[in-house]
Amino acid sequence: QAASGPSVQEVCSLALELASSHTPATMSGVTVADECVEKYNQIKMKKDLRFVTFKIQDKKQIVIDIEGAKDQGLTDFVSILPEDQPRYALIDLDYQTDDGREQSKLCFVFWSPDDKTSVKDRMLYASSKDAIKKKLVGIMKELQANDMGDLDTDTVMEYMKK
C-alpha cells in the first residue's frame, strides 16, 4: 500500500498561507535604516570619515553602530569590532598600487567571527547582507572577515590591489 500523506490541495493551501504571512524586505525580514544610506553618501562624497560600522538592532533593522574619524586607520577599525557579534562596515582605505600610485577605495566589510558568535546571529547577518549592499550602490570592494587574521594590514592591502 502507498503511504498516504497530505493532499496536493493541503500542501498548496499551506504554501499560500506561509507565503502570504511572510513578505519581508529580505529573507530575514531585516530592513535598512535611511541613516545608513546617508552615512554611506557622507563617507563616499565628503570623505570625512574613515569608517562606519552597522549592526542589526532588535533583529529588525540595520542601523549605524560606530563611526571612525578620518585620522583613524585600519588598526583603529579592527580594534572596535566586537569579538562576539557580527557587523557590517564601510571603510575608506588608502593604499598604494604595485606601480606606486596612491589610491583610495571604499570597501564593504562583513565581520562574522566564527568562534564566538551564535549560529543564529551569523545566519541573521548572512541572510540580511544583501539588503544593505543593495542600498550602498557603487561599492568596489567587499571583504568577509571571520577572524582578526582576515583583517591583518598586509592581507587587506594585498586584497585592495587586486
Backbone as a printed PyTorch tensor [residue, N CA C, xyz], in Angstrom:
tensor([[[ 0.8330, -1.2050,  0.0000],
         [ 0.0000,  0.0000,  0.0000],
         [ 0.8660,  1.2530,  0.0000]],

        [[ 0.4330,  2.2430, -0.7120],
         [ 1.1440,  3.5230, -0.7420],
         [ 0.8350,  4.3020,  0.5270]],

        [[ 1.8650,  4.9710,  1.0380],
         [ 1.6750,  5.7930,  2.2410],
         [ 0.8250,  7.0050,  1.8650]],

        [[-0.1150,  7.3250,  2.7280],
         [-0.9500,  8.4940,  2.4070],
         [-0.4440,  9.7020,  3.1960]],

        [[-0.1150, 10.7370,  2.4730],
         [ 0.3640, 11.9890,  3.0780],
         [-0.6650, 13.0590,  2.8460]],

        [[-0.2780, 14.2930,  3.0070],
         [-1.2180, 15.3870,  2.7630],
         [-1.5690, 15.4680,  1.2760]],

        [[-2.7560, 15.9060,  0.9920],
         [-3.1780, 16.0360, -0.4050],
         [-2.4720, 17.2290, -1.0460]],

        [[-2.4900, 17.2550, -2.3520],
         [-1.9100, 18.3750, -3.0920],
         [-2.5810, 19.6730, -2.6690]],

        [[-3.8910, 19.6170, -2.4910],
         [-4.6470, 20.7980, -2.0860],
         [-4.1740, 21.2970, -0.7130]],

        [[-3.9400, 20.3730,  0.2280],
         [-3.4730, 20.7620,  1.5660],
         [-2.0840, 21.4000,  1.5070]],

        [[-1.2050, 20.8220,  0.6970],
         [ 0.1540, 21.3600,  0.5550],
         [ 0.1070, 22.7620, -0.0560]],

        [[-0.6690, 22.9460, -1.1070],
         [-0.7950, 24.2540, -1.7610],
         [-1.3860, 25.2880, -0.8130]],

        [[-2.3800, 24.8870, -0.0600],
         [-3.0220, 25.7810,  0.8940],
         [-2.0210, 26.2440,  1.9550]],

        [[-1.2290, 25.3220,  2.4610],
         [-0.2250, 25.6560,  3.4660],
         [ 0.8460, 26.5700,  2.8760]],

        [[ 1.2950, 26.2680,  1.6450],
         [ 2.3090, 27.0920,  0.9860],
         [ 1.8110, 28.5220,  0.7880]],

        [[ 0.5560, 28.6710,  0.3560],
         [-0.0260, 30.0020,  0.1850],
         [-0.1160, 30.7510,  1.4990]],

        [[-0.5030, 30.0520,  2.5430],
         [-0.6200, 30.6530,  3.8640],
         [ 0.7480, 31.1590,  4.3400]],

        [[ 1.7730, 30.3310,  4.1720],
         [ 3.1250, 30.7270,  4.5740],
         [ 3.6250, 31.9020,  3.7520]],

        [[ 3.4090, 31.8590,  2.4490],
         [ 3.8840, 32.9170,  1.5680],
         [ 3.2130, 34.2500,  1.8740]],

        [[ 1.9330, 34.2260,  2.1460],
         [ 1.2240, 35.4840,  2.3810],
         [ 1.5210, 36.0580,  3.7640]],

        [[ 1.9360, 35.2160,  4.6930],
         [ 2.2190, 35.7380,  6.0300],
         [ 3.6730, 36.1560,  6.1820]],

        [[ 4.4820, 35.9570,  5.1420],
         [ 5.9080, 36.2390,  5.2630],
         [ 6.4090, 36.9680,  4.0190]],

        [[ 6.2530, 38.2780,  3.9990],
         [ 6.7180, 39.0590,  2.8500],
         [ 7.6120, 40.2060,  3.3200]],

        [[ 8.7680, 39.8720,  3.9150],
         [ 9.6660, 40.9100,  4.4000],
         [10.5230, 41.5030,  3.2820]],

        [[11.3210, 42.5330,  3.6470],
         [12.2070, 43.1830,  2.6920],
         [13.3410, 42.2450,  2.2670]],

        [[13.7570, 41.3820,  3.1600],
         [14.7860, 40.3950,  2.8470],
         [14.2950, 39.0620,  3.3530]],

        [[15.0650, 38.0190,  3.0830],
         [14.6880, 36.7060,  3.6050],
         [14.5830, 36.7330,  5.1240]],

        [[15.4170, 37.5500,  5.7560],
         [15.4260, 37.6140,  7.2160],
         [14.3780, 38.5880,  7.7630]],

        [[13.8100, 39.4390,  6.8900],
         [12.8560, 40.4380,  7.3450],
         [13.5030, 41.7210,  7.8330]],

        [[14.8240, 41.8030,  7.7570],
         [15.5620, 42.9670,  8.2470],
         [15.5380, 44.0760,  7.1970]],

        [[15.2820, 45.3030,  7.6470],
         [15.2920, 46.4660,  6.7570],
         [16.5160, 47.3300,  7.0580]],

        [[16.7820, 48.2880,  6.1880],
         [17.9370, 49.1770,  6.3370],
         [17.4350, 50.5780,  6.6580]],

        [[17.9020, 51.1310,  7.7760],
         [17.5140, 52.4940,  8.1620],
         [18.0670, 53.4890,  7.1370]],

        [[17.2890, 54.5410,  6.8570],
         [17.7150, 55.5690,  5.8970],
         [19.0490, 56.2000,  6.2920]],

        [[19.3010, 56.3150,  7.6020],
         [20.5450, 56.9310,  8.0790],
         [21.7850, 56.1760,  7.5800]],

        [[21.6490, 54.8920,  7.3020],
         [22.7770, 54.0980,  6.7950],
         [23.1680, 54.5780,  5.3980]],

        [[22.1820, 54.8400,  4.5620],
         [22.4390, 55.3220,  3.2030],
         [23.0210, 56.7370,  3.2610]],

        [[22.4910, 57.5680,  4.1560],
         [23.0250, 58.9290,  4.3180],
         [24.4840, 58.8900,  4.7560]],

        [[24.8220, 57.9840,  5.6650],
         [26.2030, 57.8560,  6.1450],
         [27.1070, 57.3410,  5.0340]],

        [[26.5950, 56.4270,  4.2100],
         [27.3510, 55.9320,  3.0590],
         [27.6770, 57.0770,  2.1050]],

        [[26.6820, 57.8970,  1.8150],
         [26.9130, 59.0360,  0.9160],
         [27.9060, 60.0240,  1.5160]],

        [[27.8580, 60.1940,  2.8250],
         [28.7930, 61.0940,  3.5010],
         [30.2330, 60.5820,  3.3720]],

        [[30.4410, 59.3200,  3.6710],
         [31.7990, 58.7670,  3.6110],
         [32.3020, 58.7050,  2.1630]],

        [[31.3880, 58.5000,  1.2250],
         [31.7540, 58.3960, -0.1920],
         [32.0440, 59.7660, -0.8100]],

        [[31.1960, 60.7490, -0.5220],
         [31.3100, 62.0570, -1.1770],
         [32.1760, 63.0500, -0.3950]],

        [[31.9110, 63.1760,  0.8830],
         [32.6550, 64.1540,  1.7000],
         [34.0140, 63.6290,  2.1270]],

        [[34.1320, 62.2960,  2.2180],
         [35.3690, 61.6490,  2.6490],
         [35.8620, 62.2160,  3.9810]],

        [[34.9200, 62.4430,  4.9000],
         [35.2850, 62.9970,  6.2070],
         [35.2640, 61.9560,  7.3260]],

        [[35.0430, 60.6920,  6.9580],
         [35.0990, 59.5930,  7.9240],
         [36.0140, 58.5040,  7.3630]],

        [[36.6810, 57.7720,  8.2560],
         [37.4940, 56.6340,  7.8090],
         [36.6260, 55.3840,  7.6860]],

        [[35.7180, 55.2030,  8.6630],
         [34.8750, 54.0160,  8.6250],
         [33.5710, 54.2580,  9.3670]],

        [[32.6160, 53.3830,  9.1040],
         [31.3590, 53.3390,  9.8490],
         [30.9510, 51.8730,  9.9390]],

        [[30.5100, 51.4710, 11.1320],
         [30.0210, 50.1020, 11.2840],
         [28.5100, 50.1320, 11.4620]],

        [[27.8890, 49.0410, 11.0700],
         [26.4380, 48.8990, 11.1420],
         [26.1070, 47.6190, 11.8950]],

        [[25.0130, 47.6490, 12.6420],
         [24.5660, 46.4500, 13.3510],
         [23.0730, 46.2550, 13.1180]],

        [[22.6160, 45.0430, 13.3750],
         [21.1840, 44.7580, 13.2890],
         [20.6050, 44.9380, 14.6830]],

        [[19.6580, 45.8640, 14.7590],
         [19.0310, 46.1960, 16.0360],
         [17.7070, 45.4510, 16.1900]],

        [[17.5370, 44.7820, 17.3050],
         [16.2960, 44.0550, 17.6290],
         [15.8760, 43.0590, 16.5480]],

        [[16.8360, 42.5250, 15.8120],
         [16.5860, 41.5500, 14.7330],
         [15.6640, 42.1010, 13.6440]],

        [[15.5620, 43.4600, 13.5740],
         [14.6130, 44.0740, 12.6390],
         [15.2250, 45.0530, 11.6580]],

        [[16.2190, 45.8390, 12.1220],
         [16.6900, 46.9240, 11.2700],
         [18.2000, 47.1140, 11.3870]],

        [[18.8230, 47.3790, 10.2410],
         [20.2550, 47.6870, 10.2080],
         [20.4080, 49.1750, 10.4940]],

        [[21.2070, 49.4960, 11.5210],
         [21.4040, 50.8680, 11.9630],
         [22.9050, 51.1550, 12.1030]],

        [[23.2500, 52.4440, 12.2190],
         [24.6420, 52.8470, 12.4220],
         [25.0780, 52.4250, 13.8210]],

        [[26.2960, 51.9130, 13.9040],
         [26.8500, 51.4710, 15.1740],
         [27.9540, 52.4420, 15.6280]],

        [[29.1040, 52.4370, 14.9450],
         [30.2470, 53.2700, 15.3470],
         [30.8120, 53.9680, 14.1120]],

        [[31.2410, 55.2170, 14.3070],
         [31.9050, 55.9630, 13.2440],
         [33.3570, 56.1950, 13.6310]],

        [[34.2290, 56.1710, 12.6270],
         [35.6430, 56.4440, 12.8590],
         [36.0710, 57.6800, 12.0970]],

        [[36.7580, 58.5860, 12.7830],
         [37.2170, 59.8390, 12.1740],
         [38.2360, 59.5650, 11.0670]],

        [[38.4040, 60.5500, 10.1860],
         [39.2830, 60.4150,  9.0200],
         [40.7290, 60.1200,  9.4170]],

        [[41.1620, 60.5880, 10.5980],
         [42.5570, 60.3840, 11.0050],
         [42.8150, 58.9870, 11.5880]],

        [[41.7620, 58.1620, 11.6690],
         [41.9450, 56.8010, 12.1420],
         [42.3220, 55.8900, 10.9760]],

        [[42.8320, 54.7090, 11.2870],
         [43.2710, 53.7970, 10.2400],
         [42.6740, 52.4120, 10.3980]],

        [[43.2270, 51.4820,  9.6430],
         [42.7410, 50.1050,  9.6430],
         [42.8480, 49.4720, 11.0330]],

        [[43.9500, 49.7200, 11.7330],
         [44.1030, 49.1160, 13.0690],
         [43.0620, 49.6570, 14.0380]],

        [[42.7130, 50.9390, 13.9180],
         [41.6460, 51.5140, 14.7600],
         [40.3130, 50.8440, 14.4480]],

        [[40.0600, 50.6360, 13.1610],
         [38.8330, 49.9740, 12.7260],
         [38.7460, 48.5680, 13.3160]],

        [[39.8070, 47.8040, 13.1620],
         [39.8240, 46.4210, 13.6560],
         [39.6110, 46.3900, 15.1730]],

        [[40.1700, 47.3690, 15.8750],
         [40.0900, 47.3760, 17.3460],
         [38.6750, 47.5980, 17.8790]],

        [[37.7910, 48.1940, 17.0860],
         [36.4330, 48.4640, 17.5760],
         [35.4430, 47.3500, 17.2270]],

        [[35.8710, 46.3870, 16.4180],
         [34.9660, 45.2930, 16.0570],
         [34.7330, 44.3870, 17.2650]],

        [[33.4760, 44.0650, 17.5610],
         [33.2020, 43.1810, 18.6950],
         [33.6690, 41.7570, 18.3880]],

        [[34.2460, 41.1060, 19.3730],
         [34.7520, 39.7490, 19.1200],
         [33.6560, 38.7000, 19.1570]],

        [[32.4580, 39.0900, 19.6370],
         [31.3980, 38.0970, 19.7990],
         [30.1040, 38.4470, 19.0570]],

        [[30.1810, 39.4000, 18.1100],
         [28.9910, 39.7780, 17.3350],
         [29.3950, 40.1380, 15.9100]],

        [[28.5710, 39.7660, 14.9370],
         [28.8440, 40.1840, 13.5580],
         [28.5770, 41.6860, 13.3750]],

        [[29.1360, 42.2300, 12.3210],
         [28.9030, 43.6210, 11.9470],
         [29.0770, 43.7540, 10.4400]],

        [[28.4460, 44.7850,  9.8830],
         [28.7380, 45.2300,  8.5310],
         [29.5340, 46.5090,  8.7130]],

        [[30.3660, 46.8310,  7.7310],
         [31.1300, 48.0750,  7.8470],
         [31.4970, 48.5950,  6.4720]],

        [[31.7510, 49.8850,  6.4420],
         [32.3480, 50.5410,  5.2850],
         [33.6340, 51.1530,  5.7790]],

        [[34.7140, 50.9330,  5.0490],
         [35.9720, 51.5710,  5.4120],
         [36.5800, 52.1720,  4.1570]],

        [[37.0390, 53.4080,  4.2920],
         [37.6920, 54.1160,  3.2040],
         [39.1900, 53.8310,  3.3410]],

        [[39.7040, 52.9630,  2.4830],
         [41.0870, 52.5090,  2.6030],
         [42.0090, 53.2170,  1.6230]],

        [[43.1070, 53.7310,  2.1630],
         [44.1730, 54.3040,  1.3410],
         [45.2280, 53.2200,  1.1690]],

        [[45.6890, 53.0430, -0.0480],
         [46.7260, 52.0450, -0.3050],
         [47.5320, 52.4750, -1.5260]],

        [[48.6290, 51.7750, -1.7600],
         [49.4860, 52.0850, -2.8900],
         [49.4270, 50.9300, -3.8840]],

        [[49.2310, 51.2750, -5.1500],
         [49.1910, 50.2490, -6.1830],
         [50.6090, 49.7100, -6.4150]],

        [[50.7010, 48.5950, -7.1450],
         [52.0070, 47.9960, -7.4310],
         [52.9290, 48.9550, -8.1720]],

        [[52.3430, 49.8650, -8.9710],
         [53.1910, 50.8180, -9.6980],
         [53.3710, 52.1420, -8.9390]],

        [[53.0260, 52.1350, -7.6310],
         [53.3570, 53.2710, -6.7670],
         [52.3300, 54.3830, -6.6760]],

        [[51.1770, 54.2180, -7.3180],
         [50.1530, 55.2710, -7.2500],
         [49.3520, 55.1640, -5.9520]],

        [[49.0430, 56.3120, -5.3590],
         [48.1990, 56.3440, -4.1590],
         [46.7450, 56.1610, -4.5980]],

        [[46.0360, 55.2700, -3.9340],
         [44.6380, 55.0110, -4.2390],
         [43.8130, 55.0610, -2.9610]],

        [[42.5250, 55.2780, -3.1240],
         [41.5900, 55.2460, -2.0050],
         [40.3160, 54.5970, -2.5230]],

        [[39.8570, 53.5550, -1.8180],
         [38.6200, 52.8880, -2.2320],
         [37.7880, 52.5510, -1.0170]],

        [[36.4790, 52.6210, -1.2170],
         [35.5600, 52.1690, -0.1800],
         [35.4480, 50.6540, -0.2460]],

        [[35.5170, 50.0450,  0.9070],
         [35.4120, 48.5910,  0.9760],
         [34.2950, 48.2320,  1.9540]],

        [[33.4160, 47.3510,  1.5210],
         [32.3690, 46.8260,  2.3950],
         [32.9530, 45.6260,  3.1210]],

        [[32.8080, 45.6130,  4.4390],
         [33.3360, 44.5090,  5.2390],
         [32.1780, 43.8120,  5.9500]],

        [[32.1640, 42.4970,  5.8400],
         [31.2130, 41.6810,  6.5920],
         [32.0310, 40.9480,  7.6490]],

        [[31.9240, 41.3980,  8.8770],
         [32.6450, 40.8250, 10.0100],
         [31.7420, 39.7970, 10.6830]],

        [[32.1690, 38.5500, 10.6990],
         [31.3780, 37.4880, 11.3020],
         [32.3100, 36.4820, 11.9770]],

        [[32.7250, 36.7980, 13.2110],
         [33.6780, 35.9170, 13.8940],
         [33.0810, 34.5360, 14.1410]],

        [[33.7570, 33.5200, 13.6250],
         [33.2500, 32.1510, 13.6860],
         [33.1410, 31.5830, 15.0940]],

        [[34.1490, 31.8270, 15.9010],
         [34.2490, 31.0710, 17.1440],
         [33.4410, 31.6020, 18.3220]],

        [[33.0490, 32.8760, 18.3080],
         [32.3890, 33.4240, 19.4990],
         [30.9840, 33.9720, 19.2470]],

        [[30.4540, 33.7580, 18.0580],
         [29.1010, 34.2390, 17.7690],
         [28.1560, 33.0500, 17.6650]],

        [[26.8900, 33.3220, 17.9350],
         [25.8970, 32.2480, 17.8390],
         [25.5800, 31.9680, 16.3720]],

        [[25.1620, 30.7670, 16.0970],
         [24.7600, 30.3900, 14.7390],
         [23.5960, 31.2760, 14.2930]],

        [[22.6710, 31.5680, 15.2150],
         [21.5200, 32.4220, 14.8800],
         [21.9740, 33.7950, 14.4130]],

        [[22.9240, 34.4110, 15.1490],
         [23.4200, 35.7310, 14.7580],
         [24.1110, 35.6800, 13.4010]],

        [[24.9440, 34.6800, 13.2010],
         [25.6520, 34.5640, 11.9220],
         [24.6640, 34.3880, 10.7740]],

        [[23.6270, 33.5850, 10.9870],
         [22.6140, 33.3690,  9.9430],
         [21.8330, 34.6560,  9.6700]],

        [[21.4620, 35.3770, 10.7320],
         [20.7120, 36.6190, 10.5650],
         [21.5170, 37.6300,  9.7460]],

        [[22.7820, 37.7940, 10.0970],
         [23.6320, 38.7500,  9.3750],
         [23.8940, 38.2860,  7.9420]],

        [[24.1410, 36.9940,  7.7580],
         [24.4120, 36.4780,  6.4070],
         [23.1930, 36.6520,  5.5040]],

        [[22.0020, 36.3990,  6.0380],
         [20.7900, 36.4870,  5.2110],
         [20.3170, 37.9270,  5.0280]],

        [[20.8900, 38.8730,  5.7640],
         [20.4990, 40.2850,  5.6460],
         [21.5320, 41.1140,  4.8900]],

        [[22.6650, 40.5210,  4.5630],
         [23.7590, 41.2690,  3.9290],
         [23.3310, 41.9190,  2.6210]],

        [[22.5700, 41.2060,  1.8010],
         [22.1580, 41.7680,  0.5100],
         [21.2960, 43.0150,  0.6760]],

        [[20.5330, 43.0810,  1.7610],
         [19.6710, 44.2480,  1.9880],
         [20.5050, 45.5200,  2.0860]],

        [[21.5830, 45.4850,  2.8510],
         [22.4090, 46.6960,  2.9950],
         [23.2570, 46.9220,  1.7510]],

        [[23.7540, 45.8520,  1.1540],
         [24.5800, 46.0290, -0.0460],
         [23.7880, 46.6560, -1.1880]],

        [[22.5070, 46.3210, -1.3120],
         [21.6790, 46.9020, -2.3750],
         [21.4920, 48.3990, -2.1770]],

        [[21.5240, 48.8390, -0.9290],
         [21.3370, 50.2690, -0.6320],
         [22.6230, 51.0750, -0.8270]],

        [[23.7660, 50.4170, -0.7270],
         [25.0620, 51.0990, -0.8220],
         [25.6100, 50.9030, -2.2310]],

        [[25.0440, 51.6380, -3.1690],
         [25.3310, 51.4550, -4.5940],
         [26.7320, 51.9730, -4.9440]],

        [[27.4820, 51.1530, -5.6590],
         [28.7780, 51.5990, -6.1730],
         [29.9830, 51.1670, -5.3680]],

        [[29.8170, 50.2340, -4.4550],
         [30.9660, 49.7600, -3.6810],
         [31.8190, 48.8670, -4.5750]],

        [[33.1200, 49.1500, -4.5880],
         [34.0300, 48.4330, -5.4770],
         [34.5700, 47.1450, -4.8690]],

        [[34.7760, 47.1460, -3.5790],
         [35.4260, 46.0060, -2.9280],
         [34.5630, 45.4780, -1.7890]],

        [[34.6440, 44.1580, -1.5820],
         [33.9320, 43.5410, -0.4650],
         [34.8390, 42.5090,  0.1710]],

        [[34.8770, 42.5380,  1.4840],
         [35.7540, 41.6530,  2.2350],
         [34.9350, 40.9600,  3.3110]],

        [[35.0600, 39.6380,  3.4000],
         [34.4390, 38.9310,  4.5110],
         [35.5440, 38.5130,  5.4580]],

        [[35.3640, 38.8340,  6.7330],
         [36.3620, 38.5060,  7.7430],
         [35.7220, 37.6560,  8.8280]],

        [[36.3410, 36.5080,  9.1040],
         [35.8230, 35.6110, 10.1270],
         [36.7190, 35.5360, 11.3550]],

        [[37.8990, 36.1190, 11.2510],
         [38.7660, 36.2580, 12.4260],
         [39.7070, 37.4370, 12.1750]],

        [[40.4330, 37.8450, 13.2020],
         [41.2870, 39.0360, 13.0940],
         [42.3680, 38.8850, 12.0210]],

        [[42.8040, 37.6490, 11.7780],
         [43.8140, 37.4130, 10.7460],
         [43.3520, 37.8480,  9.3670]],

        [[42.0420, 37.7590,  9.1160],
         [41.4830, 38.1930,  7.8290],
         [41.5920, 39.6990,  7.6380]],

        [[41.8020, 40.4330,  8.7510],
         [41.8880, 41.8950,  8.6850],
         [43.3000, 42.3970,  8.9840]],

        [[44.2730, 41.5090,  8.8800],
         [45.6740, 41.8850,  9.0180],
         [46.0080, 42.9200,  7.9410]],

        [[46.7830, 43.9270,  8.2900],
         [47.0780, 45.0320,  7.3630],
         [47.6150, 44.5270,  6.0270]],

        [[48.5960, 43.6320,  6.0440],
         [49.1770, 43.1320,  4.7910],
         [48.1340, 42.3990,  3.9430]],

        [[47.3090, 41.5740,  4.5970],
         [46.2720, 40.8160,  3.8970],
         [45.2840, 41.7620,  3.2100]],

        [[44.8300, 42.7700,  3.9450],
         [43.8510, 43.7230,  3.4090],
         [44.4590, 44.5480,  2.2800]],

        [[45.6760, 45.0220,  2.4470],
         [46.3080, 45.8530,  1.4100],
         [46.5350, 45.0420,  0.1260]],

        [[46.9060, 43.7730,  0.2550],
         [47.0640, 42.9170, -0.9240],
         [45.7220, 42.7450, -1.6340]],

        [[44.6640, 42.5420, -0.8530],
         [43.3230, 42.3900, -1.4230],
         [42.9120, 43.6570, -2.1710]],

        [[43.2210, 44.8210, -1.6170],
         [42.8140, 46.0900, -2.2460],
         [43.5100, 46.2930, -3.5940]],

        [[44.6790, 45.7350, -3.7670],
         [45.4450, 45.9050, -5.0170],
         [44.8820, 45.0590, -6.1520]],

        [[44.0770, 44.0500, -5.8390],
         [43.5620, 43.1350, -6.8740],
         [42.5300, 43.8080, -7.7530]]])
